[in-house]
């Protein structure tokens, strides 16, 4: 009895279709999880703005600022911050973090994070 050459191709096609269906269901479940996380994320942002999050200044800097100011504060797209405390007061630094200046956009950190960052950066002299 001869083997039909179309059988392996049919099996591959069926497996491919089943794979697409399974991946689609996984994607639908992930979409629902993402929507729930986004809804919960909005609440977390509100809590952060209420001052419940203080955080480590190095972690806040690395997640919000290091991409422009460099991981070692030496600058890059943004200015060098290694001695920013000798040029600006804590209040000035906090104002810049909250409101932005030049090409730096406002609102990159919450008020509580801005206060922690300003205290930390004002010590850099």
C-alpha positions as CSV (number, residue, x, y, z in Angstrom):
1,X,0.0,0.0,0.0
2,X,1.4,3.4,-1.0
3,X,1.5,6.3,1.4
4,X,-0.5,9.3,0.4
5,X,1.9,12.3,0.1
6,X,-0.8,14.8,1.2
7,X,-1.3,13.2,4.7
8,X,1.9,14.8,6.3
9,X,0.9,18.2,4.9
10,X,-2.6,17.8,6.2
11,X,-1.3,16.9,9.7
12,X,1.0,19.9,9.6
13,X,-1.9,22.2,8.5
14,X,-4.2,20.9,11.3
15,X,-1.5,21.4,13.9
16,X,-0.9,24.9,12.6
17,X,-4.5,25.8,12.8
18,X,-4.8,24.3,16.4
19,X,-1.7,26.3,17.4
20,X,-3.2,29.5,16.1
21,X,-6.4,28.9,18.0
22,X,-4.6,28.1,21.3
23,X,-2.4,31.2,20.9
24,X,-5.5,33.3,20.3
25,X,-7.1,32.2,23.5
26,X,-3.9,32.9,25.4
27,X,-3.9,36.4,23.9
28,X,-7.5,37.0,24.9
29,X,-6.7,36.0,28.5
30,X,-3.6,38.3,28.5
31,X,-5.7,41.2,27.2
32,X,-8.1,40.9,30.0
33,X,-5.2,40.8,32.5
34,X,-3.6,43.9,31.0
35,X,-6.9,45.8,31.1
36,X,-7.3,44.8,34.8
37,X,-3.7,45.9,35.5
38,X,-4.3,49.2,33.8
39,X,-7.4,49.9,35.8
40,X,-5.5,49.0,39.0
41,X,-2.5,51.0,37.8
42,X,-4.6,54.2,37.8
43,X,-5.4,53.6,41.4
44,X,-1.8,53.1,42.2
45,X,-0.8,56.3,40.6
46,X,-3.4,58.2,42.7
47,X,-2.0,56.6,45.8
48,X,1.5,57.6,44.8
49,X,0.4,61.2,44.3
50,X,-1.0,61.1,47.8
51,X,2.5,60.7,49.2
52,X,2.4,57.0,50.2
53,X,5.4,56.2,48.1
54,X,8.7,57.6,49.2
55,X,11.2,55.2,47.6
56,X,14.9,55.0,47.2
57,X,16.3,58.0,45.3
58,X,18.7,55.9,43.3
59,X,15.9,53.6,42.2
60,X,13.7,56.6,41.3
61,X,16.6,58.2,39.4
62,X,17.4,55.0,37.5
63,X,13.8,54.5,36.4
64,X,12.9,58.1,35.6
65,X,16.0,60.2,35.0
66,X,19.1,58.0,34.1
67,X,18.1,57.7,30.4
68,X,18.8,61.4,29.9
69,X,21.2,62.3,32.7
70,X,23.3,59.1,32.6
71,X,23.4,56.3,35.2
72,X,26.4,58.0,36.9
73,X,24.8,61.5,36.8
74,X,27.4,62.6,34.3
75,X,24.9,63.8,31.7
76,X,24.0,62.8,28.2
77,X,20.9,64.3,26.6
78,X,20.3,66.1,29.9
79,X,22.9,68.1,31.8
80,X,25.5,66.8,34.2
81,X,24.1,66.4,37.7
82,X,27.2,65.3,39.6
83,X,27.5,68.8,41.3
84,X,24.0,70.1,40.9
85,X,23.7,70.8,44.6
86,X,26.4,73.4,44.5
87,X,24.4,75.4,41.8
88,X,20.8,74.9,42.8
89,X,18.9,74.7,46.1
90,X,16.7,71.7,47.1
91,X,13.6,73.8,46.3
92,X,14.9,74.8,42.9
93,X,15.8,71.2,42.0
94,X,12.3,70.0,43.2
95,X,10.7,72.7,41.1
96,X,12.6,71.6,38.0
97,X,11.7,68.0,38.6
98,X,8.0,68.8,39.0
99,X,7.6,71.5,36.3
100,X,10.4,70.7,33.9
101,X,12.9,73.1,32.4
102,X,14.2,73.5,28.9
103,X,13.8,70.2,27.0
104,X,12.9,68.3,30.2
105,X,9.2,67.7,30.3
106,X,7.1,68.2,33.5
107,X,5.6,65.4,35.5
108,X,8.3,62.8,35.2
109,X,7.9,62.0,39.0
110,X,5.3,62.4,41.6
111,X,5.5,65.2,44.2
112,X,6.8,62.7,46.8
113,X,9.4,61.3,44.4
114,X,10.4,64.8,43.4
115,X,11.0,65.7,47.0
116,X,13.1,62.5,47.6
117,X,15.1,63.2,44.4
118,X,15.6,66.8,45.2
119,X,17.0,66.0,48.7
120,X,19.3,63.4,47.2
121,X,20.5,65.6,44.4
122,X,21.0,68.7,46.6
123,X,23.7,66.7,48.5
124,X,25.7,66.3,45.2
125,X,28.2,69.1,45.5
